[in-house]
Amino acid sequence: MCRLSSLLNVWLVNQPQSASAAAHSGDLLQYTLPPDKLAQSYALYRIDVSFYFITTLYVLLVLYLMLRTRYGVRMRDLAERLSRLWLVRAAVALGLLFVSLELLQLPFSLYRHHISIQYGLSVQQWGSWFGDWTKGLGLGVIGSAIMGWILYAVLLLSPRRWWFYFWLATIPIILLLIFIEPIWIDPLFNKYEPLAASNPELVEQIERVVHRAGMDIPASRMYEMKASEKTTELNAYVTGFRSSKRVVVWDTTMRHLNTPQVLFVFGHEMGHYVLGHLMKGFAFTVAVMFVMFYISFRLANWLMRRYGRTWGIRQLSDFASAPLLLLLIYVLSFLGDPVFNAVSRHIEHEADIYGLEVTHGLFPDSQRTAAESFQILGERSLDYPYVGKFAEIWLWSHPTIADREIFAQTYDPWAEGKRPQFVPQPAGRGEKQ
């Protein structure tokens, strides 16, 4: 038992620095929490990590049992009894499968929201939460029907190359979703208003950052999200594509960070905007999907030859194969999480560098300001200071708050006479203010 506990600590906990090591780091701010919040963050950290693996195994088990119990077959048979139209059959069979999976995961979703309320991260009432869940369910049913039509159409038309044609079809669909999300989908769940209308003074300060970068991000692309109606956490993000691209700052962020700190957070988000991270992430996702669909094609054919008759699946183009295909994609996605998160952490690190560079010299001690921002962001979210390496590699889409806070204070190419990586220093500007 002791050895198991020690192993868990290696996986989950990066031991805090000793007093001598902390002293050696000089005057650097270290991400810390007061004892009461540290205890909360550790408990929440263990819950989050456990929750991830438990829910993943649970969904895999559910999909496997659906195959063993021929649940997909029953959904197919019901759809065939209800209509002779192929489109209707596909929508019924796949829509029912999606609803079934969501309902089976509902207890975990309820528990997740309960924990968020218990730890003070959410202020969303249960009625509002169920409203959002229902909206998500409706969108999911529509999405599963559309994707199901495309998938099973190409399975019928090309049993040997369906994976490739389906991959091609997903590319414009993903682009369309990226484009319409901030316009049609996000407003279903949160309230937005132009930042210039709610905080014109901040927009003026943000324009200094935009000018510093030599960019043109009009105020019409800057929005405030009324996050305080649902959460106590802080955030900002970039979303959309081409004319729908925009920078969103949560109202909680502006409430708990001072103006220089908000400018750094905005600089980070502008880094995503300027460095083209959205499209780079899209290109990476498309490339990964190509590999995943091909592997799924090979595995699905092999499994059909061995177990297709046992599972009652006539052929891969049979709607009853949906649990099998979902199971394969889910397994591959789970195994690919460390790779996805590594790419995401790299992108977020680049955005941190950009944020540090674009705000350098705009206000006094910008590096310490950035570090203080991370401290507040982490404290509001109860981020655990001592994330274990295993957990970071497998689950963390961002560098840990502790690492980001140290990096913000130690990244100083100006003092070393080096050229900044992304934002050159304007001529005539001093190194420090």
C-alpha positions as CSV (number, residue, x, y, z in Angstrom):
1,M,0.0,0.0,0.0
2,C,2.8,2.4,0.8
3,R,4.5,1.6,-2.5
4,L,1.3,2.3,-4.3
5,S,0.9,5.6,-2.5
6,S,4.5,6.5,-3.4
7,L,3.9,5.7,-7.0
8,L,0.7,7.9,-7.1
9,N,2.7,10.7,-5.6
10,V,5.3,10.4,-8.3
11,W,2.6,10.5,-11.0
12,L,0.4,13.1,-9.5
13,V,2.6,15.4,-7.3
14,N,5.7,17.3,-8.1
15,Q,7.2,17.8,-4.6
16,P,7.5,21.5,-3.5
17,Q,10.8,23.2,-3.5
18,S,12.9,23.0,-0.3
19,A,13.5,26.3,1.5
20,S,17.1,26.4,0.3
21,A,16.0,25.9,-3.3
22,A,13.4,28.6,-3.0
23,A,16.0,31.0,-1.5
24,H,18.3,30.2,-4.4
25,S,15.7,31.5,-6.8
26,G,16.2,34.9,-5.4
27,D,13.3,37.4,-5.5
28,L,11.2,35.4,-8.0
29,L,7.6,35.0,-7.2
30,Q,6.6,31.4,-6.7
31,Y,3.1,30.3,-7.3
32,T,1.7,29.5,-3.9
33,L,-1.6,29.2,-2.2
34,P,-2.6,29.8,1.5
35,P,-3.1,26.6,3.5
36,D,-6.8,26.4,3.2
37,K,-6.8,27.0,-0.6
38,L,-3.9,24.6,-1.0
39,A,-5.8,21.8,0.6
40,Q,-8.8,22.6,-1.6
41,S,-6.7,22.7,-4.8
42,Y,-5.0,19.4,-3.9
43,A,-8.4,17.7,-3.3
44,L,-9.7,19.2,-6.6
45,Y,-6.6,18.1,-8.4
46,R,-7.0,14.5,-7.3
47,I,-10.7,14.6,-8.2
48,D,-9.9,16.0,-11.7
49,V,-7.3,13.5,-12.5
50,S,-9.3,10.5,-11.2
51,F,-12.4,11.8,-12.9
52,Y,-10.7,11.9,-16.3
53,F,-9.5,8.3,-16.2
54,I,-12.7,7.0,-14.5
55,T,-15.0,8.6,-17.1
56,T,-12.8,7.6,-19.9
57,L,-12.9,3.9,-18.8
58,Y,-16.6,4.2,-18.2
59,V,-17.4,5.4,-21.7
60,L,-15.2,2.7,-23.2
61,L,-17.0,0.1,-21.1
62,V,-20.4,1.4,-22.1
63,L,-19.5,1.3,-25.8
64,Y,-18.1,-2.2,-25.4
65,L,-21.2,-3.4,-23.6
66,M,-23.3,-1.8,-26.4
67,L,-21.5,-4.1,-28.8
68,R,-21.8,-7.2,-26.6
69,T,-25.5,-6.6,-25.9
70,R,-26.3,-5.6,-29.5
71,Y,-27.7,-2.2,-28.4
72,G,-26.7,-0.7,-31.8
73,V,-28.7,-3.5,-33.5
74,R,-31.8,-2.6,-31.5
75,M,-31.4,1.0,-32.5
76,R,-31.0,0.0,-36.1
77,D,-34.1,-2.2,-36.0
78,L,-36.2,0.5,-34.4
79,A,-35.1,3.0,-37.1
80,E,-36.0,0.5,-39.8
81,R,-39.4,0.0,-38.4
82,L,-40.1,3.7,-38.1
83,S,-39.2,4.7,-41.7
84,R,-38.2,3.4,-45.1
85,L,-36.2,6.5,-45.8
86,W,-32.5,6.0,-45.3
87,L,-31.9,9.6,-44.1
88,V,-34.6,9.2,-41.4
89,R,-33.2,5.8,-40.4
90,A,-29.7,7.2,-40.0
91,A,-31.0,10.2,-38.0
92,V,-33.0,8.0,-35.7
93,A,-30.4,5.3,-35.1
94,L,-27.5,7.7,-34.6
95,G,-29.5,10.3,-32.7
96,L,-30.8,7.7,-30.2
97,L,-27.2,6.4,-29.7
98,F,-25.9,9.9,-29.0
99,V,-28.8,10.6,-26.5
100,S,-28.2,7.2,-24.8
101,L,-24.5,8.0,-24.3
102,E,-25.2,11.5,-23.0
103,L,-27.8,10.1,-20.5
104,L,-25.5,7.4,-19.3
105,Q,-22.8,10.1,-18.7
106,L,-25.3,12.5,-17.0
107,P,-24.5,11.4,-13.4
108,F,-20.8,12.3,-14.0
109,S,-21.8,15.6,-15.5
110,L,-24.0,16.3,-12.5
111,Y,-21.2,15.4,-10.1
112,R,-18.7,17.6,-11.9
113,H,-21.0,20.6,-11.6
114,H,-21.7,19.8,-7.9
115,I,-17.9,19.8,-7.3
116,S,-17.5,23.1,-9.1
117,I,-20.2,24.7,-6.9
118,Q,-18.8,23.0,-3.7
119,Y,-15.3,24.5,-4.4
120,G,-16.6,27.9,-5.3
121,L,-15.6,27.7,-9.0
122,S,-19.2,27.9,-10.3
123,V,-22.2,30.1,-9.3
124,Q,-24.5,28.7,-12.0
125,Q,-27.9,27.6,-10.7
126,W,-29.1,24.1,-11.5
127,G,-31.9,25.3,-13.7
128,S,-29.5,27.3,-15.8
129,W,-27.1,24.3,-15.9
130,F,-29.8,22.0,-17.1
131,G,-30.8,24.5,-19.7
132,D,-27.2,24.5,-21.1
133,W,-27.0,20.7,-20.9
134,T,-30.3,20.5,-22.9
135,K,-29.0,22.9,-25.5
136,G,-25.8,20.9,-25.8
137,L,-27.8,17.7,-26.2
138,G,-29.9,19.2,-29.0
139,L,-26.9,20.5,-30.8
140,G,-25.2,17.1,-30.4
141,V,-28.2,15.2,-31.8
142,I,-28.2,17.5,-34.9
143,G,-24.4,17.1,-35.3
144,S,-24.5,13.3,-34.9
145,A,-27.3,13.1,-37.5
146,I,-25.3,15.2,-40.0
147,M,-22.0,13.4,-39.4
148,G,-23.8,10.1,-39.4
149,W,-25.3,10.8,-42.8
150,I,-22.0,11.6,-44.3
151,L,-20.1,8.7,-42.7
152,Y,-22.6,6.0,-43.6
153,A,-23.1,7.4,-47.1
154,V,-19.4,7.1,-47.8
155,L,-19.3,3.6,-46.2
156,L,-22.0,2.5,-48.6
157,L,-20.4,4.2,-51.7
158,S,-16.8,3.2,-51.0
159,P,-16.2,0.3,-48.4
160,R,-12.5,0.4,-49.0
161,R,-11.8,4.2,-49.1
162,W,-14.6,5.5,-46.8
163,W,-12.1,6.6,-44.2
164,F,-10.4,8.9,-46.7
165,Y,-13.6,10.4,-48.1
166,F,-15.0,10.9,-44.6
167,W,-11.8,12.7,-43.6
168,L,-12.1,15.0,-46.7
169,A,-15.7,15.8,-45.7
170,T,-14.8,16.7,-42.1
171,I,-12.4,19.4,-43.2
172,P,-14.9,22.0,-44.5
173,I,-17.3,21.0,-41.7
174,I,-14.7,21.8,-39.0
175,L,-13.9,25.1,-40.8
176,L,-17.6,25.9,-40.9
177,L,-18.0,25.1,-37.2
178,I,-15.0,27.3,-36.3
179,F,-16.6,30.1,-38.3
180,I,-20.1,29.9,-36.9
181,E,-19.3,29.1,-33.3
182,P,-18.8,32.6,-32.0
183,I,-21.8,33.9,-34.1
184,W,-24.5,31.2,-33.5
185,I,-23.3,28.7,-30.9
186,D,-21.5,30.6,-28.1
187,P,-24.4,33.1,-27.7
188,L,-26.7,30.2,-26.8
189,F,-24.7,29.6,-23.7
190,N,-23.3,33.0,-22.7
191,K,-24.0,36.7,-23.1
192,Y,-21.6,38.9,-25.1
193,E,-21.3,42.6,-25.8
194,P,-18.7,44.7,-27.5
195,L,-15.9,45.6,-25.2
196,A,-16.0,49.2,-26.4
197,A,-19.5,49.5,-25.1
198,S,-18.9,48.0,-21.6
199,N,-15.3,49.2,-21.0
200,P,-14.1,51.9,-23.5
201,E,-11.2,52.9,-21.2
202,L,-9.8,49.4,-21.4
203,V,-10.2,49.3,-25.2
204,E,-8.0,52.5,-25.3
205,Q,-5.3,50.7,-23.3
206,I,-5.7,47.6,-25.4
207,E,-5.1,49.6,-28.6
208,R,-1.7,50.5,-27.2
209,V,-0.8,46.8,-27.1
210,V,-2.2,46.3,-30.6
211,H,-0.2,49.3,-31.9
212,R,2.9,48.0,-30.1
213,A,2.5,44.8,-32.2
214,G,2.0,46.6,-35.4
215,M,-1.3,44.9,-35.8
216,D,-4.8,46.0,-36.7
217,I,-7.4,44.3,-34.5
218,P,-10.5,46.6,-34.6
219,A,-12.5,47.2,-31.4
220,S,-15.4,45.5,-33.2
221,R,-13.5,42.2,-32.8
222,M,-13.1,42.7,-29.0
223,Y,-15.9,41.3,-26.8
224,E,-16.7,41.0,-23.1
225,M,-18.3,37.7,-22.0
226,K,-20.6,37.8,-18.9
227,A,-18.9,34.9,-17.3
228,S,-19.7,36.1,-13.8
229,E,-23.3,34.8,-14.2
230,K,-21.9,31.2,-14.2
231,T,-18.3,31.1,-12.9
232,T,-15.8,32.7,-10.6
233,E,-12.8,31.8,-12.7
234,L,-10.9,34.1,-15.0
235,N,-10.2,33.6,-18.7
236,A,-9.9,35.1,-22.2
237,Y,-9.7,33.5,-25.5
238,V,-9.5,33.8,-29.3
239,T,-12.3,32.2,-31.4
240,G,-13.7,32.3,-34.9
241,F,-12.3,32.3,-38.4
242,R,-11.7,35.2,-40.9
243,S,-14.6,37.7,-40.4
244,S,-15.9,35.9,-37.3
245,K,-12.5,35.9,-35.6
246,R,-12.6,37.8,-32.3
247,V,-10.9,38.2,-28.9
248,V,-13.1,37.6,-25.9
249,V,-12.3,38.7,-22.3
250,W,-14.4,37.5,-19.4
251,D,-15.9,40.1,-17.2
252,T,-14.4,38.2,-14.2
253,T,-11.0,38.8,-15.6
254,M,-11.5,42.5,-15.8
255,R,-13.0,42.5,-12.3
256,H,-10.1,40.7,-10.5
257,L,-7.0,41.9,-12.6
258,N,-5.8,45.5,-12.8
259,T,-5.3,47.1,-16.2
260,P,-1.7,46.1,-16.8
261,Q,-2.5,42.5,-15.9
262,V,-5.5,42.5,-18.2
263,L,-3.2,43.9,-21.0
264,F,-0.8,41.0,-20.5
265,V,-3.7,38.5,-20.7
266,F,-4.9,40.3,-23.8
267,G,-1.4,40.2,-25.2
268,H,-1.3,36.4,-24.7
269,E,-4.6,36.0,-26.6
270,M,-3.4,38.4,-29.3
271,G,-0.5,36.1,-29.6
272,H,-2.8,33.3,-30.7
273,Y,-4.4,35.7,-33.1
274,V,-1.2,37.1,-34.6
275,L,0.8,33.8,-34.7
276,G,-2.1,32.0,-36.5
277,H,-2.5,29.4,-33.8
278,L,-6.1,28.7,-34.6
279,M,-5.3,27.6,-38.1
280,K,-2.1,25.8,-37.0
281,G,-4.2,23.9,-34.5
282,F,-6.7,23.1,-37.2
283,A,-4.0,21.8,-39.6
284,F,-2.6,19.6,-36.8
285,T,-6.1,18.3,-36.0
286,V,-6.8,17.5,-39.6
287,A,-3.5,15.6,-39.9
288,V,-4.2,13.6,-36.7
289,M,-7.7,12.8,-37.9
290,F,-6.2,11.4,-41.2
291,V,-4.1,8.9,-39.2
292,M,-6.9,8.1,-36.7
293,F,-9.4,7.4,-39.5
294,Y,-7.0,5.1,-41.3
295,I,-6.2,3.1,-38.2
296,S,-9.9,2.9,-37.4
297,F,-10.5,1.6,-40.9
298,R,-7.9,-1.2,-40.5
299,L,-9.1,-2.1,-37.0
300,A,-12.8,-2.0,-37.8
301,N,-12.4,-4.4,-40.8
302,W,-10.3,-6.8,-38.6
303,L,-12.9,-6.7,-35.8
304,M,-15.8,-7.2,-38.2
305,R,-14.2,-10.3,-39.6
306,R,-13.7,-11.7,-36.1
307,Y,-16.8,-10.5,-34.2
308,G,-19.2,-8.9,-36.7
309,R,-21.6,-11.8,-36.6
310,T,-21.4,-12.1,-32.8
311,W,-22.3,-8.5,-32.5
312,G,-25.1,-8.7,-35.0
313,I,-23.5,-6.2,-37.4
314,R,-24.3,-7.1,-41.0
315,Q,-21.5,-5.0,-42.5
316,L,-19.6,-1.9,-41.6
317,S,-22.1,0.3,-43.4
318,D,-24.8,-1.1,-41.1
319,F,-26.0,1.6,-38.5
320,A,-25.4,-1.0,-35.8
321,S,-21.6,-0.5,-36.3
322,A,-21.8,3.0,-34.8
323,P,-20.7,1.8,-31.3
324,L,-17.8,0.0,-32.8
325,L,-16.6,3.0,-34.7
326,L,-17.1,5.3,-31.8
327,L,-15.2,2.9,-29.5
328,L,-12.2,2.9,-31.9
329,I,-12.1,6.7,-32.2
330,Y,-12.5,7.1,-28.5
331,V,-9.6,4.7,-27.7
332,L,-7.3,6.4,-30.3
333,S,-8.3,9.8,-29.0
334,F,-7.5,8.8,-25.4
335,L,-4.1,7.4,-26.5
336,G,-3.4,10.5,-28.4
337,D,-4.2,12.9,-25.6
338,P,-0.5,13.3,-24.5
339,V,0.4,14.3,-28.1
340,F,-2.5,16.7,-28.4
341,N,-1.7,18.3,-25.1
342,A,2.0,18.6,-25.9
343,V,1.1,20.5,-29.1
344,S,-1.3,22.7,-27.1
345,R,1.2,23.4,-24.4
346,H,3.7,24.5,-27.1
347,I,1.2,26.8,-28.6
348,E,0.3,28.3,-25.2
349,H,3.9,28.8,-24.4
350,E,4.4,30.7,-27.6
351,A,1.4,32.9,-26.7
352,D,3.0,33.5,-23.3
353,I,6.2,34.6,-25.0
354,Y,4.2,36.9,-27.3
355,G,2.3,38.4,-24.4
356,L,5.5,39.1,-22.5
357,E,7.1,40.7,-25.6
358,V,4.2,42.8,-26.7
359,T,3.7,44.3,-23.3
360,H,7.4,44.9,-22.5
361,G,8.0,48.6,-21.9
362,L,4.3,49.5,-22.0
363,F,4.1,49.7,-18.2
364,P,6.6,49.3,-15.4
365,D,8.0,45.9,-14.6
366,S,5.8,44.1,-17.1
367,Q,7.4,40.7,-16.3
368,R,6.4,40.8,-12.7
369,T,3.0,42.0,-13.8
370,A,2.6,38.9,-15.9
371,A,3.8,36.7,-13.0
372,E,1.2,38.4,-10.7
373,S,-1.4,37.7,-13.3
374,F,-0.6,34.0,-13.3
375,Q,-0.8,34.0,-9.5
376,I,-4.3,35.5,-9.5
377,L,-5.5,33.2,-12.4
378,G,-4.2,30.1,-10.6
379,E,-5.6,31.1,-7.3
380,R,-9.1,31.9,-8.7
381,S,-9.1,28.5,-10.4
382,L,-7.6,26.6,-7.5
383,D,-4.8,25.3,-9.7
384,Y,-2.6,22.9,-7.8
385,P,1.0,24.3,-7.5
386,Y,2.7,20.9,-7.6
387,V,1.4,19.1,-10.7
388,G,3.0,15.7,-11.2
389,K,4.8,15.1,-14.5
390,F,2.6,12.2,-15.5
391,A,-0.6,14.3,-15.0
392,E,0.9,17.3,-16.8
393,I,1.9,15.2,-19.9
394,W,-1.4,13.4,-20.1
395,L,-3.9,16.0,-19.1
396,W,-2.6,19.5,-19.1
397,S,-3.3,21.5,-22.3
398,H,-1.3,24.5,-20.9
399,P,2.0,24.7,-19.1
400,T,1.4,24.6,-15.3
401,I,0.7,27.9,-13.6
402,A,3.8,27.4,-11.5
403,D,6.1,27.1,-14.6
404,R,4.4,30.0,-16.3
405,E,4.9,32.3,-13.4
406,I,8.6,31.5,-13.2
407,F,9.0,31.8,-16.9
408,A,7.4,35.2,-17.0
409,Q,10.0,36.5,-14.6
410,T,13.1,34.8,-16.2
411,Y,12.3,35.4,-19.9
412,D,14.4,38.6,-20.6
413,P,16.1,38.6,-24.0
414,W,16.3,42.4,-23.7
415,A,18.7,42.3,-20.7
416,E,20.7,39.6,-22.5
417,G,21.1,41.7,-25.7
418,K,19.1,39.1,-27.7
419,R,16.4,39.7,-30.2
420,P,12.8,39.0,-29.0
421,Q,11.3,36.0,-30.7
422,F,8.1,37.5,-32.0
423,V,7.8,41.3,-31.3
424,P,10.9,43.4,-32.1
425,Q,11.6,46.3,-29.8
426,P,10.6,49.6,-31.3
427,A,13.5,51.9,-32.2
428,G,14.2,54.5,-29.5
429,R,12.4,52.7,-26.7
430,G,14.3,52.0,-23.6
431,E,14.7,48.5,-22.3
432,K,13.1,49.2,-18.9
433,Q,10.6,51.7,-17.6
